[in-house]
Amino acid sequence: MQNHWISPKPIRSLEEALDRCQLLGMRVSRQRRFILELLWQANEHLSAREIYDRLSHQGKDIGHTSVYQNLEALSSQGIIECIERCDGRLYGNISDSHSHVNCIDTNQLLDVHIELPEELIREVEKQTGVRITEYSINFYGYRHPQKPE
């Protein structure tokens, strides 16, 4: 994905996420570590409720409020991704700029890193008068072929 401005190094592992927290002066509490570990293990987008349920199922001692507060803190600092959807927020472990495939039949949100051809970006800039510095594309489709009616 094109990125013409300087941004922090992408976070590619749980260790890098924990390091970024410390670099930003964020306390790496037990609860914050639980959330980060879960997001890196799950490697999928989860709601706050799903995060709470999975951590509770694992026997981790964490409250609803703590989950929400930590997700807000981590996403506002760019350590995790927060996606606003009509049915609520989803959180993922990839924080740098990327695109998504929305699978309609499974309701999954899949991460994908793609790079558009430079000439397409220049055409968008020409049509809009806006200098493109980064982009994110949402694709929609079905994992399972649809049956004709």
N, C-alpha and C positions, 0 to 999 in steps of 0.2 A: 504494500500500500504506500502510495506517495505521501511523504510528509516533509514539506519544505521548511518547517520551522524546527528549532532545536527543542526537543522534549526529553524528559528523563529517560534513562535506559529502561527498556521494557522489562517487566518482572516476569521471569520464566520459571520460577520454582518457589516452593514454600519458603526455603531459606532466604531467597531474595526478597520475598514479601516481608518476612520478619526483619530482615536487615533494613528495608525501606522504612518500616515502622520506627525502628530505633534511630535511623538517620533523621527522620522528621520529628523526633522527640516524643513519639507516642509510646506510652507504656505498653509493653507486651504482656498483658494480663493473661491469666489462665483461660478466661472466657474468650479473649481475642484470639489466642492460639488455637482453641477448640474450633472456632469458626473458620480460621484460615486453613487449618488441617483438613477440615471437612470439605471446603470448597476445592482444595487441591486434590483430595482423594476422589471426590465425586466427579470432577471434571465435566460438570454440566451446570446449567443455570437453575437456581433454586430460589423459591420464595422464602421470606423470613420464617414463615410457618413451617415449611419443609425443613429448614435448617434447625429450628427448635425441636421439631419432632425427631429428626435423625439423631441429634445430639442427646436428647432424652432417652431414646431407644438404646444408645450406646452407653447409657449410665453416666453421662456427663452432667455435672451439676451446674445448670445455667438457667436463668429465668427469661421469660418472654421479653421483658424490658431490656435486659442486658443484651439479648440478641439484636433487637432493633437499634439500640444505641451504638453497639459496636459495628453493625453493618453501615450505619450512617457515617460514623467516624472513618471507617476504612474506605468507603466509597468516596467520601468528600475529599480525601487525601490522594485519590487516584491509585490506591493499592488494589482494590477490587473494582469490578464493573457493576454498575447499577443500571438496569434497563427498565424504563417506565412503560408498562403495557396497560391496556384498558382493564385487565383483570388484576392489576397490582404490579409491584416491583419484583424483578428477578435479579439475582446476584450471581456473578461468575468470577472465575479466577483470572481472566485475561483483562488487563487494565489498559493496554495500549490500543490504538485505533485499529479496528478490524470490522468486518462485515458479518452478517448473519443469514442463515437459511432458516426460515420458519416452516417447519413441517406441519402442514395443516391437519393431517389425519392422526398424528401422534402428539401434537401440541408441543413438540420439542423445538428448542432454539439451539441451533448448531453454529459454532464459531467457524469462520473461514477467512483466511488471509488471501486477498486477491489484489492484483495491481492492474489498474486500468491503463490502457495505452495512453501515452503522453498526448497524442493528437486529440483524443476524446476529452481529456482534461482541458486542453487549450480551447477546444470548441465550446465547452461549458463556460469557460472564462470569457470568451468572445461574446457569447449570447447574453451573459448576465452582467459583465463588467466587474465581476468579483474574482479576485485572485484566490484560487483554491490552494489551501495549505494542508488539508487532510480531508478524507471522506470515509463514509460508511454506507454500505448498500444493504438493503433488506430484500432478500429473495424469498418467494413463497412457492410452495409446491407440496406434492404428495409423495410419501415414501412408497406407498402401495398404489399400483395403477388403479384408476377409477374405472368401474364397470359402466359400459354404455347403458343408457336408460331405454 
